[in-house]
């Protein structure tokens, strides 16, 4: 299971709604603009499911979110000070138990 960090430039209720729709039980809300998502999909696939804008090969733009959405892989090496629930979630996600 891969863990992704999803960051938006401003609060995005649509992203939160799509997280609940597509990743129920597989994401952790870190802040109103940052989530962690456990998925077997690629960052591009996660981004698309969360409504991020994407430019297609023909030059057209698709995506429903008004603003920036940044999705990046979060590896098993991390450090910081946070609530225990975050560390427990990360451990479980990296072990594939989410």
CORVENFEN-V555832 format. One record per pair of residues at least 12 apart in sequence whose C-alpha atoms are under 10 Angstrom apart, sorted by the first residue. I is the first residue (numbers start at 1). GAP is how many residues later the second one is. If there is no record, write none. Layout:
<<I	GAP> <I	GAP>>
//
This chain:
<<1	36> <1	37> <1	38> <1	39> <1	40> <1	91> <1	92> <1	93> <1	94> <1	95> <1	96> <1	97> <2	35> <2	36> <2	37> <2	38> <2	39> <2	40> <2	41> <2	71> <2	72> <2	73> <2	74> <2	91> <2	92> <2	93> <2	94> <3	23> <3	24> <3	33> <3	34> <3	35> <3	36> <3	37> <3	38> <3	40> <3	69> <3	70> <3	71> <3	72> <3	73> <3	87> <3	90> <3	91> <3	93> <4	23> <4	31> <4	32> <4	33> <4	34> <4	35> <4	37> <4	38> <4	39> <4	42> <4	43> <4	66> <4	67> <4	68> <4	69> <4	70> <4	71> <5	22> <5	23> <5	25> <5	29> <5	30> <5	31> <5	32> <5	33> <5	38> <5	65> <5	66> <5	67> <5	68> <5	69> <5	70> <6	21> <6	23> <6	24> <6	27> <6	28> <6	29> <6	30> <6	31> <6	37> <6	40> <6	41> <6	44> <6	63> <6	64> <6	65> <6	66> <6	67> <6	68> <7	23> <7	24> <7	25> <7	26> <7	27> <7	28> <7	29> <7	61> <7	62> <7	63> <7	64> <7	65> <8	24> <8	25> <8	26> <8	27> <8	44> <8	57> <8	59> <8	60> <8	61> <8	62> <8	63> <9	24> <9	25> <9	58> <9	59> <9	60> <9	61> <10	22> <10	23> <10	24> <10	56> <10	57> <10	58> <10	59> <11	20> <11	21> <11	22> <11	23> <11	56> <12	20> <12	21> <12	22> <12	53> <12	54> <12	55> <12	56> <12	57> <13	19> <13	20> <13	52> <14	36> <14	37> <14	50> <14	51> <14	52> <15	18> <15	20> <15	32> <15	34> <15	35> <15	36> <15	37> <15	49> <15	50> <15	54> <16	13> <16	16> <16	17> <16	18> <16	19> <16	34> <17	33> <18	31> <18	32> <18	33> <19	16> <19	18> <19	27> <19	30> <19	31> <19	32> <20	30> <21	28> <21	29> <22	24> <22	27> <22	28> <23	14> <23	15> <23	16> <23	23> <23	26> <23	27> <24	13> <25	12> <25	13> <25	73> <26	12> <26	13> <26	63> <26	67> <26	71> <26	72> <27	12> <27	62> <27	63> <27	66> <27	71> <28	57> <28	58> <28	61> <28	62> <29	57> <30	52> <30	53> <30	56> <33	36> <34	35> <34	36> <34	37> <35	36> <36	35> <36	36> <36	37> <36	38> <36	50> <36	53> <36	54> <36	57> <37	34> <37	36> <37	37> <37	53> <37	56> <37	61> <38	35> <38	36> <38	51> <38	52> <38	54> <38	55> <38	56> <38	58> <38	59> <38	60> <39	54> <39	57> <39	59> <40	56> <42	29> <42	30> <42	31> <43	27> <43	28> <43	29> <43	30> <44	27> <44	28> <45	26> <46	25> <46	26> <47	16> <47	22> <47	23> <47	24> <47	25> <48	14> <48	15> <48	16> <48	21> <49	14> <49	15> <50	13> <50	14> <50	15> <50	19> <50	21> <51	12> <51	13> <51	14> <51	15> <51	18> <52	12> <52	13> <52	14> <52	15> <52	16> <52	17> <52	18> <52	19> <53	12> <53	13> <53	14> <53	15> <53	16> <74	16> <74	20> <75	15> <75	19> <76	14> <76	15> <76	17> <76	18> <76	19> <78	12>>
//
